[in-house]
């Protein structure tokens, strides 16, 4: 029997680096590094004081040695970028092996699903929760 | 009328068992939630209520305390009946940090009361031999004014704002007070 809440998966292209999950995490186990750059696809307005910016995700890490599987980050994510996954966290010889980055978090996407049973999108699929322009 | 039936009724009539008589006392604040009966009692009734209820609910499941402010604590105990499969949660609020010990009634109360004594600083009157714990602290970790020093030694990851050009009020870590780092 697989545990549907074994770990947390990330759909990277859905993440907007809004930092909500980082700030809501009671254990401070999520860290995001991101930068902002001009959004070339945004509509250009003549009276805009500064160009429209978008956040670009550089690194997203979850420290599973501190995570207590509360799922608050999954609940607060407004863009459906975080999912429950059935992939177990394997024990590591040191702490660095249980700190998962973008690649490790996205690797469990095929087994990830939301509470209503719907599957997470694959990396090749367009993001599900991003706002439509 | 069985014991469980009398406990599950909101206005239990006075019966033969001592516990039923206590629950029929009109001054008690009785409510039902989480499949258990909740009693709000005064500090002076704390030991008496437990002594009476022990006849029908002989098992003390747990005893815990919540720090409200200064020397005010909310102390909660859970008594269960293995035969009737029901429970009573008893709660009192002490304003001077002291309450009568239940260790003479229930053997398990000694461990729980010793734990709350060392974690919260509550004085349990009549607790003669506290259980030894390995906690080495000059303060009480479960009090609200206890400083969580590891939270001040590590920077909060949520302080990062990817959009550095935006003028926003910086976010502060919730539950971390500036007095802790002094």
HADDOCK unambig.tbl for C-alpha pairs under 7 A between the chains (distance, minus, plus):
assign (segid A and resid 19 and name CA) (segid B and resid 158 and name CA) 6.53 0.50 0.50
assign (segid A and resid 22 and name CA) (segid B and resid 157 and name CA) 6.61 0.50 0.50
assign (segid A and resid 22 and name CA) (segid B and resid 158 and name CA) 5.29 0.50 0.50
assign (segid A and resid 23 and name CA) (segid B and resid 158 and name CA) 4.68 0.50 0.50
assign (segid A and resid 28 and name CA) (segid B and resid 157 and name CA) 6.69 0.50 0.50
assign (segid A and resid 31 and name CA) (segid B and resid 157 and name CA) 5.73 0.50 0.50
assign (segid A and resid 34 and name CA) (segid B and resid 162 and name CA) 5.23 0.50 0.50
assign (segid A and resid 35 and name CA) (segid B and resid 162 and name CA) 4.80 0.50 0.50
assign (segid A and resid 35 and name CA) (segid B and resid 163 and name CA) 6.42 0.50 0.50
assign (segid A and resid 36 and name CA) (segid B and resid 162 and name CA) 5.90 0.50 0.50
assign (segid A and resid 36 and name CA) (segid B and resid 163 and name CA) 5.20 0.50 0.50
assign (segid A and resid 55 and name CA) (segid B and resid 162 and name CA) 6.45 0.50 0.50
assign (segid A and resid 55 and name CA) (segid B and resid 163 and name CA) 6.87 0.50 0.50
